[in-house]
Amino acid sequence: MFSQRGLRIDVRVRELPLVLLGAGGAALASSAGVPAELVAPVALLVALQLSFKRL
């Protein structure tokens, strides 16, 4: 059996100001009538820190 290389994905919450910025931007876009399918991924990218590492 051969070992396979993988991908490690770390998801961490950013500092508080960026989390509030993501939530505020999402609330503003939602009140402007932008569909939630577009707002949620952008707000999560602002509020979360994603790091990818090859194993």
PDB file of N, CA, C, O and CB in Angstrom:
ATOM      1  N   MET A   1       0.849  -1.174   0.000  1.00  0.00           N
ATOM      2  CA  MET A   1       0.000   0.000   0.000  1.00  0.00           C
ATOM      3  C   MET A   1       0.899   1.243   0.000  1.00  0.00           C
ATOM      4  O   MET A   1       1.871   1.316   0.752  1.00  0.00           O
ATOM      5  CB  MET A   1      -0.969  -0.005   1.230  1.00  0.00           C
ATOM      6  N   PHE A   2       0.569   2.193  -0.833  1.00  0.00           N
ATOM      7  CA  PHE A   2       1.356   3.408  -0.954  1.00  0.00           C
ATOM      8  C   PHE A   2       0.668   4.547  -0.203  1.00  0.00           C
ATOM      9  O   PHE A   2      -0.557   4.662  -0.186  1.00  0.00           O
ATOM     10  CB  PHE A   2       1.564   3.778  -2.437  1.00  0.00           C
ATOM     11  N   SER A   3       1.486   5.365   0.403  1.00  0.00           N
ATOM     12  CA  SER A   3       0.899   6.527   1.075  1.00  0.00           C
ATOM     13  C   SER A   3       0.570   7.598   0.030  1.00  0.00           C
ATOM     14  O   SER A   3       1.263   7.733  -0.978  1.00  0.00           O
ATOM     15  CB  SER A   3       1.871   7.094   2.165  1.00  0.00           C
ATOM     16  N   GLN A   4      -0.464   8.330   0.282  1.00  0.00           N
ATOM     17  CA  GLN A   4      -0.891   9.373  -0.641  1.00  0.00           C
ATOM     18  C   GLN A   4      -0.713  10.730   0.021  1.00  0.00           C
ATOM     19  O   GLN A   4      -0.949  10.902   1.216  1.00  0.00           O
ATOM     20  CB  GLN A   4      -2.361   9.164  -1.077  1.00  0.00           C
ATOM     21  N   ARG A   5      -0.300  11.663  -0.775  1.00  0.00           N
ATOM     22  CA  ARG A   5      -0.174  13.024  -0.257  1.00  0.00           C
ATOM     23  C   ARG A   5      -1.568  13.631  -0.156  1.00  0.00           C
ATOM     24  O   ARG A   5      -2.447  13.335  -0.965  1.00  0.00           O
ATOM     25  CB  ARG A   5       0.754  13.897  -1.168  1.00  0.00           C
ATOM     26  N   GLY A   6      -1.755  14.466   0.827  1.00  0.00           N
ATOM     27  CA  GLY A   6      -3.071  15.050   1.035  1.00  0.00           C
ATOM     28  C   GLY A   6      -3.019  16.558   1.125  1.00  0.00           C
ATOM     29  O   GLY A   6      -1.995  17.187   0.862  1.00  0.00           O
ATOM     30  N   LEU A   7      -4.125  17.107   1.496  1.00  0.00           N
ATOM     31  CA  LEU A   7      -4.282  18.547   1.629  1.00  0.00           C
ATOM     32  C   LEU A   7      -4.895  18.814   2.992  1.00  0.00           C
ATOM     33  O   LEU A   7      -5.924  18.238   3.347  1.00  0.00           O
ATOM     34  CB  LEU A   7      -5.163  19.145   0.477  1.00  0.00           C
ATOM     35  N   ARG A   8      -4.263  19.683   3.743  1.00  0.00           N
ATOM     36  CA  ARG A   8      -4.774  20.055   5.059  1.00  0.00           C
ATOM     37  C   ARG A   8      -5.376  21.444   4.948  1.00  0.00           C
ATOM     38  O   ARG A   8      -4.738  22.371   4.450  1.00  0.00           O
ATOM     39  CB  ARG A   8      -3.650  20.010   6.149  1.00  0.00           C
ATOM     40  N   ILE A   9      -6.609  21.581   5.417  1.00  0.00           N
ATOM     41  CA  ILE A   9      -7.312  22.860   5.370  1.00  0.00           C
ATOM     42  C   ILE A   9      -7.601  23.293   6.794  1.00  0.00           C
ATOM     43  O   ILE A   9      -8.309  22.601   7.527  1.00  0.00           O
ATOM     44  CB  ILE A   9      -8.628  22.761   4.534  1.00  0.00           C
ATOM     45  N   ASP A  10      -7.061  24.426   7.185  1.00  0.00           N
ATOM     46  CA  ASP A  10      -7.306  24.992   8.508  1.00  0.00           C
ATOM     47  C   ASP A  10      -8.274  26.155   8.378  1.00  0.00           C
ATOM     48  O   ASP A  10      -8.094  27.037   7.538  1.00  0.00           O
ATOM     49  CB  ASP A  10      -5.982  25.449   9.177  1.00  0.00           C
ATOM     50  N   VAL A  11      -9.302  26.147   9.217  1.00  0.00           N
ATOM     51  CA  VAL A  11     -10.295  27.224   9.226  1.00  0.00           C
ATOM     52  C   VAL A  11     -10.264  27.853  10.609  1.00  0.00           C
ATOM     53  O   VAL A  11     -10.514  27.184  11.612  1.00  0.00           O
ATOM     54  CB  VAL A  11     -11.741  26.694   8.866  1.00  0.00           C
ATOM     55  N   ARG A  12      -9.957  29.146  10.656  1.00  0.00           N
ATOM     56  CA  ARG A  12      -9.909  29.864  11.927  1.00  0.00           C
ATOM     57  C   ARG A  12     -10.711  31.156  11.806  1.00  0.00           C
ATOM     58  O   ARG A  12     -10.796  31.752  10.732  1.00  0.00           O
ATOM     59  CB  ARG A  12      -8.442  30.165  12.342  1.00  0.00           C
ATOM     60  N   VAL A  13     -11.290  31.573  12.911  1.00  0.00           N
ATOM     61  CA  VAL A  13     -12.020  32.846  12.945  1.00  0.00           C
ATOM     62  C   VAL A  13     -10.989  33.966  13.052  1.00  0.00           C
ATOM     63  O   VAL A  13     -10.060  33.889  13.855  1.00  0.00           O
ATOM     64  CB  VAL A  13     -13.050  32.897  14.148  1.00  0.00           C
ATOM     65  N   ARG A  14     -11.155  34.989  12.252  1.00  0.00           N
ATOM     66  CA  ARG A  14     -10.229  36.132  12.292  1.00  0.00           C
ATOM     67  C   ARG A  14     -10.466  36.969  13.541  1.00  0.00           C
ATOM     68  O   ARG A  14     -11.327  36.652  14.362  1.00  0.00           O
ATOM     69  CB  ARG A  14     -10.388  37.009  11.029  1.00  0.00           C
ATOM     70  N   GLU A  15      -9.700  38.030  13.674  1.00  0.00           N
ATOM     71  CA  GLU A  15      -9.859  38.928  14.802  1.00  0.00           C
ATOM     72  C   GLU A  15     -11.240  39.584  14.768  1.00  0.00           C
ATOM     73  O   GLU A  15     -11.888  39.630  13.722  1.00  0.00           O
ATOM     74  CB  GLU A  15      -8.753  39.994  14.799  1.00  0.00           C
ATOM     75  N   LEU A  16     -11.671  40.077  15.890  1.00  0.00           N
ATOM     76  CA  LEU A  16     -13.025  40.612  16.041  1.00  0.00           C
ATOM     77  C   LEU A  16     -13.382  41.697  15.032  1.00  0.00           C
ATOM     78  O   LEU A  16     -14.483  41.640  14.484  1.00  0.00           O
ATOM     79  CB  LEU A  16     -13.190  41.158  17.417  1.00  0.00           C
ATOM     80  N   PRO A  17     -12.517  42.697  14.742  1.00  0.00           N
ATOM     81  CA  PRO A  17     -12.947  43.731  13.781  1.00  0.00           C
ATOM     82  C   PRO A  17     -13.303  43.170  12.399  1.00  0.00           C
ATOM     83  O   PRO A  17     -14.236  43.655  11.759  1.00  0.00           O
ATOM     84  CB  PRO A  17     -11.852  44.769  13.626  1.00  0.00           C
ATOM     85  N   LEU A  18     -12.571  42.157  11.936  1.00  0.00           N
ATOM     86  CA  LEU A  18     -12.882  41.598  10.625  1.00  0.00           C
ATOM     87  C   LEU A  18     -14.160  40.767  10.652  1.00  0.00           C
ATOM     88  O   LEU A  18     -14.891  40.721   9.663  1.00  0.00           O
ATOM     89  CB  LEU A  18     -11.724  40.748  10.131  1.00  0.00           C
ATOM     90  N   VAL A  19     -14.435  40.109  11.778  1.00  0.00           N
ATOM     91  CA  VAL A  19     -15.691  39.366  11.906  1.00  0.00           C
ATOM     92  C   VAL A  19     -16.867  40.336  11.865  1.00  0.00           C
ATOM     93  O   VAL A  19     -17.869  40.075  11.199  1.00  0.00           O
ATOM     94  CB  VAL A  19     -15.713  38.537  13.219  1.00  0.00           C
ATOM     95  N   LEU A  20     -16.744  41.453  12.576  1.00  0.00           N
ATOM     96  CA  LEU A  20     -17.815  42.462  12.558  1.00  0.00           C
ATOM     97  C   LEU A  20     -17.955  43.091  11.179  1.00  0.00           C
ATOM     98  O   LEU A  20     -19.066  43.400  10.748  1.00  0.00           O
ATOM     99  CB  LEU A  20     -17.543  43.554  13.603  1.00  0.00           C
ATOM    100  N   LEU A  21     -16.844  43.282  10.489  1.00  0.00           N
ATOM    101  CA  LEU A  21     -16.897  43.831   9.130  1.00  0.00           C
ATOM    102  C   LEU A  21     -17.625  42.872   8.189  1.00  0.00           C
ATOM    103  O   LEU A  21     -18.432  43.303   7.365  1.00  0.00           O
ATOM    104  CB  LEU A  21     -15.472  44.115   8.604  1.00  0.00           C
ATOM    105  N   GLY A  22     -17.344  41.584   8.308  1.00  0.00           N
ATOM    106  CA  GLY A  22     -18.041  40.594   7.480  1.00  0.00           C
ATOM    107  C   GLY A  22     -19.525  40.539   7.785  1.00  0.00           C
ATOM    108  O   GLY A  22     -20.348  40.463   6.873  1.00  0.00           O
ATOM    109  N   ALA A  23     -19.872  40.577   9.071  1.00  0.00           N
ATOM    110  CA  ALA A  23     -21.285  40.546   9.456  1.00  0.00           C
ATOM    111  C   ALA A  23     -22.001  41.824   9.018  1.00  0.00           C
ATOM    112  O   ALA A  23     -23.139  41.771   8.553  1.00  0.00           O
ATOM    113  CB  ALA A  23     -21.423  40.360  10.976  1.00  0.00           C
ATOM    114  N   GLY A  24     -21.343  42.955   9.164  1.00  0.00           N
ATOM    115  CA  GLY A  24     -21.946  44.223   8.741  1.00  0.00           C
ATOM    116  C   GLY A  24     -22.144  44.293   7.239  1.00  0.00           C
ATOM    117  O   GLY A  24     -23.174  44.762   6.757  1.00  0.00           O
ATOM    118  N   GLY A  25     -21.143  43.820   6.502  1.00  0.00           N
ATOM    119  CA  GLY A  25     -21.276  43.797   5.043  1.00  0.00           C
ATOM    120  C   GLY A  25     -22.391  42.879   4.590  1.00  0.00           C
ATOM    121  O   GLY A  25     -23.116  43.189   3.646  1.00  0.00           O
ATOM    122  N   ALA A  26     -22.527  41.742   5.268  1.00  0.00           N
ATOM    123  CA  ALA A  26     -23.602  40.805   4.935  1.00  0.00           C
ATOM    124  C   ALA A  26     -24.965  41.417   5.238  1.00  0.00           C
ATOM    125  O   ALA A  26     -25.900  41.273   4.451  1.00  0.00           O
ATOM    126  CB  ALA A  26     -23.430  39.488   5.710  1.00  0.00           C
ATOM    127  N   ALA A  27     -25.079  42.093   6.368  1.00  0.00           N
ATOM    128  CA  ALA A  27     -26.347  42.725   6.720  1.00  0.00           C
ATOM    129  C   ALA A  27     -26.699  43.839   5.734  1.00  0.00           C
ATOM    130  O   ALA A  27     -27.858  43.981   5.344  1.00  0.00           O
ATOM    131  CB  ALA A  27     -26.284  43.282   8.147  1.00  0.00           C
ATOM    132  N   LEU A  28     -25.712  44.620   5.335  1.00  0.00           N
ATOM    133  CA  LEU A  28     -25.955  45.703   4.377  1.00  0.00           C
ATOM    134  C   LEU A  28     -26.382  45.149   3.018  1.00  0.00           C
ATOM    135  O   LEU A  28     -27.310  45.664   2.394  1.00  0.00           O
ATOM    136  CB  LEU A  28     -24.697  46.571   4.221  1.00  0.00           C
ATOM    137  N   ALA A  29     -25.700  44.102   2.568  1.00  0.00           N
ATOM    138  CA  ALA A  29     -26.055  43.517   1.271  1.00  0.00           C
ATOM    139  C   ALA A  29     -27.434  42.870   1.320  1.00  0.00           C
ATOM    140  O   ALA A  29     -28.196  42.959   0.357  1.00  0.00           O
ATOM    141  CB  ALA A  29     -25.005  42.482   0.845  1.00  0.00           C
ATOM    142  N   SER A  30     -27.756  42.224   2.430  1.00  0.00           N
ATOM    143  CA  SER A  30     -29.081  41.602   2.563  1.00  0.00           C
ATOM    144  C   SER A  30     -30.185  42.652   2.551  1.00  0.00           C
ATOM    145  O   SER A  30     -31.238  42.444   1.949  1.00  0.00           O
ATOM    146  CB  SER A  30     -29.160  40.777   3.855  1.00  0.00           C
ATOM    147  N   SER A  31     -29.944  43.777   3.214  1.00  0.00           N
ATOM    148  CA  SER A  31     -30.965  44.824   3.240  1.00  0.00           C
ATOM    149  C   SER A  31     -31.101  45.496   1.870  1.00  0.00           C
ATOM    150  O   SER A  31     -32.138  46.092   1.577  1.00  0.00           O
ATOM    151  CB  SER A  31     -30.625  45.872   4.311  1.00  0.00           C
ATOM    152  N   ALA A  32     -30.083  45.406   1.046  1.00  0.00           N
ATOM    153  CA  ALA A  32     -30.137  45.987  -0.299  1.00  0.00           C
ATOM    154  C   ALA A  32     -30.799  45.052  -1.295  1.00  0.00           C
ATOM    155  O   ALA A  32     -31.003  45.422  -2.451  1.00  0.00           O
ATOM    156  CB  ALA A  32     -28.740  46.334  -0.778  1.00  0.00           C
ATOM    157  N   GLY A  33     -31.138  43.842  -0.860  1.00  0.00           N
ATOM    158  CA  GLY A  33     -31.845  42.931  -1.731  1.00  0.00           C
ATOM    159  C   GLY A  33     -30.966  41.936  -2.474  1.00  0.00           C
ATOM    160  O   GLY A  33     -31.429  41.280  -3.407  1.00  0.00           O
ATOM    161  N   VAL A  34     -29.710  41.815  -2.074  1.00  0.00           N
ATOM    162  CA  VAL A  34     -28.824  40.847  -2.714  1.00  0.00           C
ATOM    163  C   VAL A  34     -29.186  39.457  -2.194  1.00  0.00           C
ATOM    164  O   VAL A  34     -29.385  39.295  -0.990  1.00  0.00           O
ATOM    165  CB  VAL A  34     -27.314  41.182  -2.438  1.00  0.00           C
ATOM    166  N   PRO A  35     -29.275  38.454  -3.061  1.00  0.00           N
ATOM    167  CA  PRO A  35     -29.642  37.105  -2.610  1.00  0.00           C
ATOM    168  C   PRO A  35     -28.634  36.535  -1.601  1.00  0.00           C
ATOM    169  O   PRO A  35     -27.434  36.790  -1.692  1.00  0.00           O
ATOM    170  CB  PRO A  35     -29.751  36.168  -3.814  1.00  0.00           C
ATOM    171  N   ALA A  36     -29.137  35.776  -0.660  1.00  0.00           N
ATOM    172  CA  ALA A  36     -28.301  35.196   0.398  1.00  0.00           C
ATOM    173  C   ALA A  36     -27.254  34.247  -0.160  1.00  0.00           C
ATOM    174  O   ALA A  36     -26.202  34.062   0.452  1.00  0.00           O
ATOM    175  CB  ALA A  36     -29.164  34.464   1.409  1.00  0.00           C
ATOM    176  N   GLU A  37     -27.524  33.637  -1.319  1.00  0.00           N
ATOM    177  CA  GLU A  37     -26.553  32.711  -1.920  1.00  0.00           C
ATOM    178  C   GLU A  37     -25.274  33.436  -2.335  1.00  0.00           C
ATOM    179  O   GLU A  37     -24.213  32.819  -2.437  1.00  0.00           O
ATOM    180  CB  GLU A  37     -27.171  32.007  -3.137  1.00  0.00           C
ATOM    181  N   LEU A  38     -25.372  34.731  -2.573  1.00  0.00           N
ATOM    182  CA  LEU A  38     -24.195  35.517  -2.931  1.00  0.00           C
ATOM    183  C   LEU A  38     -23.552  36.176  -1.722  1.00  0.00           C
ATOM    184  O   LEU A  38     -22.337  36.369  -1.687  1.00  0.00           O
ATOM    185  CB  LEU A  38     -24.566  36.570  -3.946  1.00  0.00           C
ATOM    186  N   VAL A  39     -24.361  36.521  -0.735  1.00  0.00           N
ATOM    187  CA  VAL A  39     -23.859  37.253   0.428  1.00  0.00           C
ATOM    188  C   VAL A  39     -23.089  36.339   1.379  1.00  0.00           C
ATOM    189  O   VAL A  39     -22.019  36.718   1.856  1.00  0.00           O
ATOM    190  CB  VAL A  39     -25.014  37.919   1.170  1.00  0.00           C
ATOM    191  N   ALA A  40     -23.599  35.164   1.660  1.00  0.00           N
ATOM    192  CA  ALA A  40     -23.018  34.291   2.682  1.00  0.00           C
ATOM    193  C   ALA A  40     -21.580  33.878   2.374  1.00  0.00           C
ATOM    194  O   ALA A  40     -20.740  33.971   3.270  1.00  0.00           O
ATOM    195  CB  ALA A  40     -23.868  33.059   2.838  1.00  0.00           C
ATOM    196  N   PRO A  41     -21.245  33.431   1.172  1.00  0.00           N
ATOM    197  CA  PRO A  41     -19.846  33.036   0.935  1.00  0.00           C
ATOM    198  C   PRO A  41     -18.856  34.194   1.071  1.00  0.00           C
ATOM    199  O   PRO A  41     -17.750  34.006   1.578  1.00  0.00           O
ATOM    200  CB  PRO A  41     -19.715  32.435  -0.446  1.00  0.00           C
ATOM    201  N   VAL A  42     -19.243  35.370   0.629  1.00  0.00           N
ATOM    202  CA  VAL A  42     -18.345  36.518   0.735  1.00  0.00           C
ATOM    203  C   VAL A  42     -18.151  36.907   2.198  1.00  0.00           C
ATOM    204  O   VAL A  42     -17.032  37.209   2.613  1.00  0.00           O
ATOM    205  CB  VAL A  42     -18.895  37.714  -0.069  1.00  0.00           C
ATOM    206  N   ALA A  43     -19.224  36.901   2.980  1.00  0.00           N
ATOM    207  CA  ALA A  43     -19.109  37.227   4.403  1.00  0.00           C
ATOM    208  C   ALA A  43     -18.241  36.200   5.132  1.00  0.00           C
ATOM    209  O   ALA A  43     -17.466  36.564   6.016  1.00  0.00           O
ATOM    210  CB  ALA A  43     -20.502  37.297   5.050  1.00  0.00           C
ATOM    211  N   LEU A  44     -18.364  34.934   4.774  1.00  0.00           N
ATOM    212  CA  LEU A  44     -17.535  33.910   5.409  1.00  0.00           C
ATOM    213  C   LEU A  44     -16.063  34.067   5.029  1.00  0.00           C
ATOM    214  O   LEU A  44     -15.186  33.849   5.865  1.00  0.00           O
ATOM    215  CB  LEU A  44     -18.029  32.515   5.022  1.00  0.00           C
ATOM    216  N   LEU A  45     -15.785  34.438   3.790  1.00  0.00           N
ATOM    217  CA  LEU A  45     -14.394  34.651   3.398  1.00  0.00           C
ATOM    218  C   LEU A  45     -13.760  35.827   4.135  1.00  0.00           C
ATOM    219  O   LEU A  45     -12.557  35.819   4.396  1.00  0.00           O
ATOM    220  CB  LEU A  45     -14.306  34.879   1.903  1.00  0.00           C
ATOM    221  N   VAL A  46     -14.558  36.833   4.470  1.00  0.00           N
ATOM    222  CA  VAL A  46     -14.041  37.966   5.235  1.00  0.00           C
ATOM    223  C   VAL A  46     -13.847  37.582   6.694  1.00  0.00           C
ATOM    224  O   VAL A  46     -12.847  37.962   7.303  1.00  0.00           O
ATOM    225  CB  VAL A  46     -14.987  39.171   5.124  1.00  0.00           C
ATOM    226  N   ALA A  47     -14.791  36.832   7.268  1.00  0.00           N
ATOM    227  CA  ALA A  47     -14.765  36.534   8.697  1.00  0.00           C
ATOM    228  C   ALA A  47     -13.848  35.366   9.061  1.00  0.00           C
ATOM    229  O   ALA A  47     -13.395  35.279  10.202  1.00  0.00           O
ATOM    230  CB  ALA A  47     -16.155  36.239   9.171  1.00  0.00           C
ATOM    231  N   LEU A  48     -13.570  34.475   8.124  1.00  0.00           N
ATOM    232  CA  LEU A  48     -12.764  33.296   8.425  1.00  0.00           C
ATOM    233  C   LEU A  48     -11.413  33.377   7.724  1.00  0.00           C
ATOM    234  O   LEU A  48     -11.284  33.947   6.640  1.00  0.00           O
ATOM    235  CB  LEU A  48     -13.504  32.016   8.009  1.00  0.00           C
ATOM    236  N   GLN A  49     -10.422  32.796   8.368  1.00  0.00           N
ATOM    237  CA  GLN A  49      -9.095  32.710   7.764  1.00  0.00           C
ATOM    238  C   GLN A  49      -8.877  31.268   7.320  1.00  0.00           C
ATOM    239  O   GLN A  49      -8.861  30.353   8.143  1.00  0.00           O
ATOM    240  CB  GLN A  49      -7.974  33.173   8.767  1.00  0.00           C
ATOM    241  N   LEU A  50      -8.713  31.076   6.048  1.00  0.00           N
ATOM    242  CA  LEU A  50      -8.506  29.746   5.491  1.00  0.00           C
ATOM    243  C   LEU A  50      -7.044  29.595   5.108  1.00  0.00           C
ATOM    244  O   LEU A  50      -6.464  30.478   4.476  1.00  0.00           O
ATOM    245  CB  LEU A  50      -9.426  29.499   4.267  1.00  0.00           C
ATOM    246  N   SER A  51      -6.451  28.469   5.495  1.00  0.00           N
ATOM    247  CA  SER A  51      -5.092  28.182   5.055  1.00  0.00           C
ATOM    248  C   SER A  51      -5.031  26.755   4.539  1.00  0.00           C
ATOM    249  O   SER A  51      -5.583  25.837   5.145  1.00  0.00           O
ATOM    250  CB  SER A  51      -4.073  28.397   6.203  1.00  0.00           C
ATOM    251  N   PHE A  52      -4.361  26.584   3.424  1.00  0.00           N
ATOM    252  CA  PHE A  52      -4.242  25.294   2.772  1.00  0.00           C
ATOM    253  C   PHE A  52      -2.785  24.865   2.830  1.00  0.00           C
ATOM    254  O   PHE A  52      -1.879  25.647   2.544  1.00  0.00           O
ATOM    255  CB  PHE A  52      -4.755  25.352   1.305  1.00  0.00           C
ATOM    256  N   LYS A  53      -2.576  23.613   3.202  1.00  0.00           N
ATOM    257  CA  LYS A  53      -1.207  23.115   3.310  1.00  0.00           C
ATOM    258  C   LYS A  53      -1.161  21.706   2.732  1.00  0.00           C
ATOM    259  O   LYS A  53      -1.985  20.854   3.063  1.00  0.00           O
ATOM    260  CB  LYS A  53      -0.712  23.129   4.795  1.00  0.00           C
ATOM    261  N   ARG A  54      -0.206  21.485   1.884  1.00  0.00           N
ATOM    262  CA  ARG A  54      -0.006  20.159   1.303  1.00  0.00           C
ATOM    263  C   ARG A  54       0.749  19.304   2.299  1.00  0.00           C
ATOM    264  O   ARG A  54       1.732  19.748   2.891  1.00  0.00           O
ATOM    265  CB  ARG A  54       0.760  20.240  -0.049  1.00  0.00           C
ATOM    266  N   LEU A  55       0.292  18.089   2.482  1.00  0.00           N
ATOM    267  CA  LEU A  55       0.974  17.170   3.407  1.00  0.00           C
ATOM    268  C   LEU A  55       1.974  16.303   2.680  1.00  0.00           C
ATOM    269  O   LEU A  55       2.638  15.473   3.300  1.00  0.00           O
ATOM    270  CB  LEU A  55      -0.037  16.288   4.135  1.00  0.00           C
TER     271      LEU A  55
END
